């Protein structure tokens, strides 16, 4: 699975908004600077997140962005889907819409299993989990294997 720059930037911006809390809206420029994200690129990402119902925007001199709901109720999967669409696709097609035959027939259950695992992790981790540094134990246990940290 490949995490796009859009998804990475979106999650980082959402975490920055999580850290800001509900006080004042955060300007796009401040988000971009805090996370070293190109401002123009971030604007498009923020629009996708707003359309996805994850953030709200406020216009005016005191305007900016804030989370639309509590960070405990926004999963990392929600953010990724808002900017990139489905979590797992093969050639742009969702696994249940694929079919294979012959020697490749077993690929479909493999792609479905991959999607199920990605969903389990990304849907099971909220912005609040990441912002607090307290990831679910199942996620932490996956990182305990030294092979997880190396390139094959």
C-alpha positions in Angstrom: 0.0 0.0 0.0 1.2 3.5 -0.8 0.3 6.5 1.3 0.1 9.5 -1.0 1.5 12.9 -0.2 -2.1 14.2 -0.1 -3.0 11.6 2.6 0.1 12.3 4.6 -0.4 16.0 4.5 -4.1 15.7 5.3 -3.4 13.6 8.4 -0.7 16.0 9.5 -3.0 19.0 9.1 -5.8 17.2 11.0 -3.3 16.4 13.8 -2.3 20.0 13.9 -6.0 21.0 14.2 -6.3 18.4 17.0 -3.4 19.9 18.9 -5.0 23.4 18.5 -8.2 22.3 20.2 -11.4 24.2 19.9 -10.0 27.6 20.8 -9.5 29.7 17.7 -9.7 28.6 14.1 -6.3 27.9 12.6 -5.4 29.6 9.4 -4.2 27.5 6.4 -0.9 29.4 6.4 -0.3 28.4 10.0 -1.1 24.8 9.3 1.2 24.8 6.2 4.1 26.4 8.1 3.7 24.2 11.2 3.8 21.0 9.2 6.0 22.2 6.3 3.3 21.6 3.7 3.2 23.6 0.5 0.4 26.2 1.2 -1.3 26.0 -2.2 -1.4 22.2 -2.1 -2.8 22.3 1.4 -5.6 24.5 0.4 -7.0 21.8 -2.0 -6.6 19.2 0.7 -8.4 21.3 3.3 -11.3 21.8 0.8 -11.5 18.0 0.3 -11.6 17.6 4.1 -14.2 20.2 4.5 -16.4 18.6 1.8 -15.8 15.3 3.6 -17.3 16.8 6.8 -14.1 16.5 8.8 -13.3 20.1 9.2 -15.2 23.4 9.1 -14.0 26.7 7.9 -14.7 30.2 9.2 -14.2 33.2 7.0 -13.0 36.6 8.0 -10.2 38.2 9.9 -10.4 35.6 12.7 -11.2 32.8 10.2 -9.5 29.5 9.7 -10.2 25.8 10.1 -11.1 23.5 13.0 -12.2 19.9 13.3 -15.9 19.3 12.6 -16.2 16.8 15.5 -14.2 15.5 18.4 -10.8 14.0 17.4 -11.8 10.8 19.1 -14.5 10.4 16.5 -12.3 11.0 13.5 -10.3 8.0 12.3 -7.2 8.1 10.2 -9.2 6.2 7.6 -11.7 9.0 7.5 -9.0 11.5 6.7 -7.4 9.3 4.0 -10.7 8.6 2.4 -11.6 12.3 2.3 -8.6 13.2 0.2 -7.8 9.9 -1.7 -10.9 7.9 -1.8 -10.9 4.1 -1.1 -8.2 2.8 1.2 -7.2 -0.1 -1.0 -7.8 -0.3 -4.8 -6.2 -2.3 -7.5 -5.7 -0.3 -10.7 -8.3 2.2 -9.3 -10.9 -0.5 -8.8 -12.2 -1.6 -5.4 -11.4 -5.3 -4.7 -15.0 -6.6 -4.5 -15.5 -5.3 -8.1 -12.6 -7.4 -9.4 -12.6 -10.9 -10.8 -9.8 -13.3 -11.7 -9.6 -16.6 -13.3 -7.2 -19.5 -13.7 -3.9 -19.3 -11.9 -4.7 -15.7 -10.7 -8.1 -16.7 -9.1 -6.7 -16.6 -5.5 -5.7 -13.0 -5.9 -9.1 -11.7 -5.0 -9.2 -13.1 -1.5 -5.6 -11.8 -1.0 -6.7 -8.2 -2.0 -9.8 -8.5 0.2 -7.6 -9.6 3.2 -5.2 -6.7 2.5 -8.1 -4.3 2.5 -9.5 -5.8 5.7 -6.2 -5.4 7.5 -5.7 -1.8 6.3 -9.2 -0.9 7.3 -8.8 -2.5 10.8 -5.7 -0.5 11.5 -6.7 2.9 10.0 -10.3 2.8 11.2 -9.1 1.7 14.7 -6.9 4.7 15.2 -8.3 8.2 15.8 -6.7 11.6 15.6 -6.8 11.7 19.4 -4.9 8.4 19.6 -2.1 9.7 17.4 -2.0 13.2 18.9 -1.7 11.8 22.4 0.9 9.3 21.4 -1.2 6.4 22.7 -1.8 4.1 19.8 -4.0 1.0 20.2 -2.1 -2.0 21.5 -2.7 -4.0 18.3 -1.0 -1.3 16.3 1.9 -1.1 18.8 2.4 -4.8 18.7 2.9 -4.7 14.9 5.8 -2.3 15.4 7.6 -4.6 17.8 8.8 -6.9 15.1 12.2 -5.4 14.0 11.4 -6.5 10.4 8.6 -4.0 10.4 11.2 -1.2 10.5 13.4 -2.4 7.6 13.1 -2.5 3.9 12.9 -6.0 2.5 
